Amino acid sequence: MALSFKKDLEKYKDLDEDEILNKLSAEELKQLETALEEMDPENALLPAGLRQKDQTAKGATGSFNRDGLLKYLEKEAMDYKDRDDILSFTGERKGKAFIPKQRPIETRQEEVTTLDPELEEALSSATDTELCDLAAILGVHTLVTSSQTYDASKDGYNNVVKGEKMNPVFDEPPNPTNVEETLQRIKSNDGSLTEVNLNNIKNVPIPTLKDFAKAMEKNTHVKKFSLAATRSNDPIAVVFSEMLRENKTLQSLNLESNFITGTGVQALVDALRDNDTLTEIKIDNQRQQLGTTVEMEIAKMLEDNNSIVKFGYHFTQQGPRSRAGAAITKNNDLVPRPVRVESAKGEWKRTCRDGAPPASHPILLFHLTMWNTLQRCPGLISLCGNLSLVPNCGARHAQPEHTSEKKGNNWNCPPPFTCSYLWLLLYCY
């Protein structure tokens, strides 16, 4: 109902009220004034001067005269008779004057410690070095003054009260990267340039940073690009988002400690939906918070992207934080396990199923110990036999029902599960 009412009012939006009023006659204006008297004074659609009838019957007094008005108000104030007081003011004070009580000043008496005459004599004849050693033994070496400590250290004693030398902490050296030379190497697709570090370089112009992004679109060798603390803003983030859509080699991008807002981060998030080569990106510690909406978009992007395994950002909301954590965990689980190489003496290089670990391998020794424990525990062996979940490992254990005979404290043959379990673990490691 309200929507239809608003639509009806749209046709009166461009009307000129003054023109309509000028065309009205005196009788029509009288009728309009009568109609206005019956209108609601609280109607917000009417101007404040038209919500009530003009009730002033006094004639115009002429032009405004500020000095005359002030003199008139002053004369009226002087002629106004003050109200008579019921009781006249005489200046008499009643009651007693307040006198604060004076509290006695507490005097603290120092306790005098008396020692045996022998101890008094020993302490009075002791040197500063002996006093420092005694204070260290009693655990009150903090009460020893610096002058006593200095005097005691002259004799060569290594006292516990001796101050330690402060190690100076120097500022980090400036970034030695040559910006122009690095830009030219990226444009020429130099094969020896795999990492670009522009961190903490404050004077890089914005057009130069945009040239870096344009050059990275066609570069096929740079795998790590760091742009932290370079005063980059949203236009730089937008240009790098366009770069991420074209570049299929870059694996790590660092944009921390800059002036990027939610708009620039949103552009990066949209670009990462189409990028499947970047594995690490850092956007934390920006000048202002990104907001809940951007954090939710980041969480959605991480759920759709299967290549990012490291995401440097501190979420402020619990919902996006938990979703992003679960997505990063999923991506790390999808990464294939790296090839493990035992380089010591060239013992074992496992590259396929045919390899076998050496007898001295720690993982093999651990599982052999577990196997020895299973041999000595008939209850565990019977349990493992009942939980046979993997195929048998050879013709020796091909029978569906396996029995073992006890000889002394050992067993002749392990159940199918234990043998298969052992070789499965050897294959995995």
JODA-V455790 format. One record per pair of residues at least 12 apart in sequence whose C-alpha atoms are under 7 Angstrom apart, sorted by the first residue. I is the first residue (numbers start at 1). J is the second residue. If there is no record, write none. Layout:
# JODA-V455790
i = {I I}
j = {J J}
This chain:
# JODA-V455790
i = {37 37 39 128 128 128 129 132 132 133 136 141 149 149 175 175 177 183 186 186 186 187 189 189 189 191 193 193 194 194 194 194 195 195 195 195 196 196 196 197 197 197 198 198 199 199 199 199 199 200 200 200 201 202 202 209 210 210 213 213 213 214 216 216 217 217 217 218 220 221 222 222 223 223 223 223 224 224 224 224 225 225 225 226 226 226 227 227 228 228 228 228 228 229 229 229 230 231 231 232 232 232 233 233 233 234 234 234 234 237 237 237 238 238 238 241 241 241 242 244 244 244 245 245 245 248 249 250 250 251 251 251 251 252 252 252 252 253 253 253 254 254 254 255 255 256 256 256 256 256 257 257 257 258 258 259 259 260 261 261 262 262 266 269 269 273 273 276 277 278 278 279 279 279 279 280 280 280 280 281 281 281 282 282 282 283 283 284 284 284 292 295 295 296 299 299 299 302 302 303 306 307 308 309 309 309 310 339 353 375 375 376 376 381 384 384 385 385 385 387 388 388 389 390 390 391 392 392 393 393 397 402}
j = {52 53 51 148 151 152 152 149 152 159 160 161 161 162 200 201 198 212 215 216 219 215 219 220 221 221 221 222 221 222 223 224 222 223 224 225 224 225 226 225 226 227 226 227 226 227 228 229 230 228 229 230 230 230 231 236 236 239 239 240 243 243 243 247 243 246 247 247 249 249 249 250 249 250 251 252 250 251 252 253 252 253 254 253 254 255 254 255 254 255 256 257 258 256 257 258 258 258 259 258 259 260 258 259 260 260 261 263 264 264 265 268 264 267 268 267 268 271 271 271 272 275 271 274 275 277 277 277 278 277 278 279 280 278 279 280 281 280 281 282 281 282 283 282 283 282 283 284 285 286 284 285 286 286 287 286 287 286 288 290 290 294 294 298 301 301 305 307 307 307 308 307 308 309 310 308 309 310 311 310 311 312 311 312 313 312 313 312 313 314 317 315 320 320 320 323 324 324 327 327 331 331 331 328 331 332 328 351 427 410 411 409 410 415 417 418 415 416 417 417 416 417 417 417 420 420 416 420 419 420 416 415}
